[in-house]
Amino acid sequence: MLTIALPKGRIAEETLAIFAEIFGGEFQFESRKLILDIGEFRFLNVRNQDVPTYVEHGAADIGVVGLDVITEKELDIIQLLDMRLGRCKVAIGIKNEDELDWSKPHIKVATKMVNITRDYFSKKAVGVEVIKLYGSIELAPLVGLADAIVDIVETGSTMRENGLKVAEDIMDSSAQLIANKNSYYAKKEEILSLYEKIKSVVERSE
């Protein structure tokens, strides 16, 4: 049996739709169920941030998670495939009336993506104070907690609605199929067979 960790929400639904296309039948979590067993597959419905942790520690053989999460967590997993789902950007946001001044010696940034933020600002050779928040990140510049934010941007509407604008893009992100290293070698045939099937659906839908 292959255990597959999926992030809750839209990406889980889109991934299950791919499985439904490959294997036929209903692939769908019942209302509050966290485990779905169908044939040779067990699906786990977990928080986006937790998917790579389940995979890295071997509780799941493979998983689907955003590139931003993989980059942030710097985990020891195998990236198999860009599934081209949940496309978004990681971007720096500032107040509409502000400009991002890279000549400043020090910038305060609120984010939940601490590593991505530190890495980006260090490449720019700018000192950064990172303030870790878990939600409502757009509020931070509005109340003077931070000069800027680093957050996921899909359409930019959340920033616009809160009087912010995108000052600079840091990276593109989309859902990736990842594998646990031990599982990849122990169950290589099953994983690669599934990988090929998923890949053909992804390429067809482009």
C-alpha positions in Angstrom: 0.0 0.0 0.0 1.2 3.5 -0.8 0.4 6.2 1.7 -0.1 9.7 0.2 -0.2 12.9 2.3 -2.4 15.6 0.8 -2.9 19.2 1.9 -6.4 20.1 2.9 -8.4 22.3 0.6 -8.3 22.9 -3.1 -5.0 21.1 -3.9 -6.3 17.9 -2.2 -9.5 18.1 -4.3 -7.6 18.7 -7.5 -5.1 15.8 -6.7 -8.0 13.4 -5.9 -9.5 14.4 -9.2 -6.3 13.3 -10.9 -6.5 9.9 -9.1 -10.2 9.6 -10.2 -9.1 10.3 -13.8 -6.3 7.7 -13.6 -8.2 4.9 -11.7 -11.8 5.7 -12.2 -14.3 5.7 -9.3 -14.8 8.1 -6.4 -11.8 9.6 -4.7 -13.1 11.9 -2.0 -12.7 12.4 1.7 -16.0 12.2 3.7 -16.8 15.3 5.6 -14.4 15.2 8.5 -12.5 12.1 7.8 -8.7 12.4 7.7 -7.9 9.0 6.2 -9.2 7.6 2.9 -8.4 4.0 1.9 -9.1 3.0 -1.7 -7.5 -0.1 -3.2 -3.8 0.1 -2.9 -3.8 3.7 -1.7 -4.2 5.4 1.7 -4.7 9.2 1.6 -4.0 11.4 4.6 -5.7 14.8 4.7 -3.3 17.1 6.6 -2.4 20.7 6.9 -0.4 22.1 4.0 2.6 22.9 6.3 2.6 19.3 7.7 2.7 17.4 4.4 6.5 17.3 4.0 6.9 16.4 7.7 4.7 13.3 7.3 6.7 12.4 4.1 10.2 13.1 5.6 9.5 11.0 8.7 8.0 8.1 6.7 4.4 8.4 7.9 3.6 8.9 4.2 5.5 7.5 1.2 4.7 10.4 -1.0 2.9 13.7 -0.7 1.7 16.8 -2.6 2.8 20.2 -1.3 3.7 23.7 -2.4 7.3 24.4 -3.5 7.3 27.4 -1.0 6.7 24.9 1.9 9.6 22.7 0.7 11.9 25.6 0.3 11.0 27.1 3.7 11.4 23.8 5.6 14.6 22.8 3.8 13.6 19.1 4.2 15.4 16.0 3.1 12.9 14.6 0.6 12.9 13.7 -3.1 11.0 16.1 -5.5 9.5 14.0 -8.2 7.2 16.2 -10.3 5.8 19.7 -10.6 2.0 19.1 -10.6 1.3 22.6 -11.8 -1.6 23.0 -9.3 -2.1 25.9 -6.8 0.2 28.2 -8.7 1.2 31.3 -6.7 4.1 33.6 -5.9 6.0 34.4 -2.7 6.2 38.2 -2.7 7.2 41.2 -0.7 4.3 43.5 0.2 4.4 47.1 1.3 1.9 49.9 1.9 0.7 51.5 -1.3 2.3 54.8 -0.4 5.7 53.3 0.4 8.7 52.2 -1.8 11.0 49.3 -1.0 14.3 51.0 -0.2 17.2 48.5 -0.5 19.7 51.2 0.6 18.2 51.1 4.1 20.6 49.3 6.5 17.7 47.4 8.2 14.2 46.4 7.2 11.6 44.8 9.5 9.6 42.1 7.8 6.5 40.2 9.1 6.1 36.7 7.6 5.5 33.0 8.4 8.2 32.2 5.8 11.2 33.0 8.0 13.9 31.1 6.1 12.8 32.2 2.6 12.8 35.8 3.9 16.2 35.7 5.5 17.8 34.0 2.5 16.3 36.6 0.1 17.3 39.6 2.1 20.8 38.2 2.8 21.3 37.9 -1.0 20.4 41.6 -1.3 23.0 42.2 1.5 20.3 44.0 3.6 19.9 43.5 7.3 16.5 42.1 8.1 14.5 41.7 11.4 12.0 38.9 10.8 8.9 39.0 12.9 7.1 35.6 12.7 3.3 35.7 12.4 0.9 32.9 11.8 -2.0 34.8 10.2 -3.4 38.2 9.2 0.1 39.1 8.0 -1.2 42.1 5.9 -2.0 43.9 9.2 1.6 44.3 10.2 2.7 47.2 8.0 -0.7 49.0 8.6 -0.1 49.2 12.4 3.7 49.8 12.3 4.7 46.3 13.4 6.8 45.9 10.2 8.0 47.8 7.1 7.0 45.0 4.8 5.6 41.5 4.6 6.6 38.3 2.8 3.5 36.2 1.9 1.9 34.0 -0.7 0.2 35.9 -3.5 -2.3 34.3 -5.9 -4.2 37.2 -7.4 -3.0 40.0 -5.2 -6.5 40.9 -4.1 -5.9 40.3 -0.4 -3.0 42.8 -0.4 -5.0 45.3 -2.5 -8.0 45.1 -0.2 -5.7 46.0 2.7 -4.0 48.9 1.1 -0.8 47.0 0.2 1.0 46.4 -3.1 3.5 43.8 -4.3 6.9 45.4 -4.3 8.9 42.4 -5.5 8.4 38.7 -6.3 10.7 36.3 -4.5 9.8 33.0 -6.1 7.1 31.1 -8.0 5.4 28.2 -6.3 3.1 25.3 -7.3 2.3 21.9 -5.9 5.0 19.3 -6.1 4.8 15.5 -5.8 7.4 14.5 -3.3 8.7 11.2 -1.9 10.3 9.8 1.3 13.8 8.7 0.4 13.5 5.2 2.0 10.1 4.7 0.4 11.4 5.7 -2.9 13.9 2.9 -2.9 11.8 0.3 -1.1 8.7 0.9 -3.2 10.4 2.3 -6.3 8.3 0.4 -8.8 4.9 1.4 -7.3 6.0 5.1 -6.9 7.4 5.4 -10.4 4.4 3.7 -11.9 2.1 6.2 -10.2 4.5 9.1 -11.1 4.2 8.2 -14.8 0.4 8.1 -14.6 0.1 11.4 -12.7 2.7 13.0 -15.1 0.6 12.0 -18.2 -2.6 13.6 -16.7 -0.7 16.8 -15.7 0.8 17.1 -19.2 -2.6 16.4 -20.9 -4.3 19.1 -18.9 -1.7 21.8 -19.7 
